[in-house]
């Protein structure tokens, strides 16, 4: 019998059978880390528990901000990309930090369409 991969019951079933969970990432896909696993696991535990906490509307915002911060770090660590952002900031009359944030946010939005 094939089990659906996205139901809370099955993720809990799989996690509860393990002692250790390792979530791996490479630089190429680090911006997606931890691939929604922790949020899905948290949601599964909350759906299957008696005591449910108040809704956490800021959870999505926290994930977004963490991903944007990771994108900004990637830009900072890439000399060519960083120079492009510096040039764009000068051309548009903005600070480097402001342009870095705008570019990282734009990239995040493109990835989540």
C-alpha positions in Angstrom: 0.0 0.0 0.0 1.5 3.4 -1.0 1.4 6.0 1.7 0.8 9.6 0.9 4.0 11.6 1.7 2.5 14.8 2.9 0.1 13.6 5.7 1.1 14.3 9.3 0.4 10.8 10.4 3.0 9.2 8.1 5.7 11.8 8.8 5.2 11.2 12.6 5.2 7.4 12.0 8.6 7.6 10.2 10.2 10.1 12.7 9.1 8.1 15.7 10.8 5.0 14.4 14.2 6.8 14.3 16.8 7.8 16.9 18.5 10.5 14.7 17.4 12.6 11.8 20.0 14.1 9.6 19.0 16.9 7.2 21.7 17.5 4.6 22.3 20.3 2.2 24.9 21.4 -0.3 25.7 25.0 -1.2 23.6 24.7 -4.4 20.4 24.1 -2.4 21.2 25.6 0.9 18.7 28.4 0.4 15.9 25.8 0.7 17.2 24.3 3.9 15.6 22.5 5.7 13.2 21.9 2.8 10.1 22.5 4.9 10.7 19.4 6.9 10.7 21.0 10.3 7.6 23.0 9.6 5.8 19.8 8.3 6.9 17.9 11.4 5.8 20.6 13.8 2.4 20.8 12.1 2.0 17.1 12.2 2.8 17.0 16.0 0.3 19.9 16.6 -2.4 18.2 14.5 -2.0 15.0 16.5 -1.7 16.5 20.0 -4.4 17.3 22.5 -3.1 20.7 23.5 -2.8 22.9 20.5 -1.0 26.3 20.9 -2.4 29.5 19.5 -1.8 30.0 15.8 1.6 31.3 14.8 1.1 33.7 11.9 4.7 34.9 12.1 6.0 31.4 11.3 5.9 32.0 7.6 7.4 35.4 8.0 10.3 34.0 10.1 11.0 31.4 7.4 10.9 34.1 4.7 13.2 36.3 6.6 15.7 33.5 7.2 15.7 32.6 3.6 16.2 36.2 2.5 19.1 36.5 5.0 20.6 33.3 3.5 20.3 34.8 -0.1 21.9 38.0 1.1 24.8 36.0 2.6 25.2 34.1 -0.7 25.3 37.4 -2.6 27.9 38.8 -0.1 30.0 35.7 -0.6 30.0 35.9 -4.4 32.4 38.6 -5.6 30.9 39.0 -9.0 27.3 39.1 -7.8 28.2 41.5 -5.0 29.8 43.9 -7.6 26.7 43.7 -9.7 24.6 44.7 -6.7 27.0 47.6 -5.9 26.8 48.9 -9.4 23.0 48.6 -9.4 22.8 50.5 -6.1 25.0 53.3 -7.4 22.9 53.5 -10.6 19.7 53.7 -8.7 21.0 56.0 -6.0 20.5 53.5 -3.2 22.8 52.2 -0.5 24.4 48.9 -1.0 22.6 47.3 1.9 19.2 48.5 0.7 19.9 47.2 -2.8 21.2 43.9 -1.4 17.9 43.5 0.5 15.8 44.4 -2.5 17.6 41.9 -4.7 17.4 39.1 -2.2 13.7 39.8 -1.6 13.1 39.8 -5.3 14.9 36.5 -5.7 13.0 35.0 -2.8 9.7 36.1 -4.4 10.7 34.6 -7.8 11.5 31.2 -6.1 8.2 31.1 -4.3 5.8 31.9 -7.2 
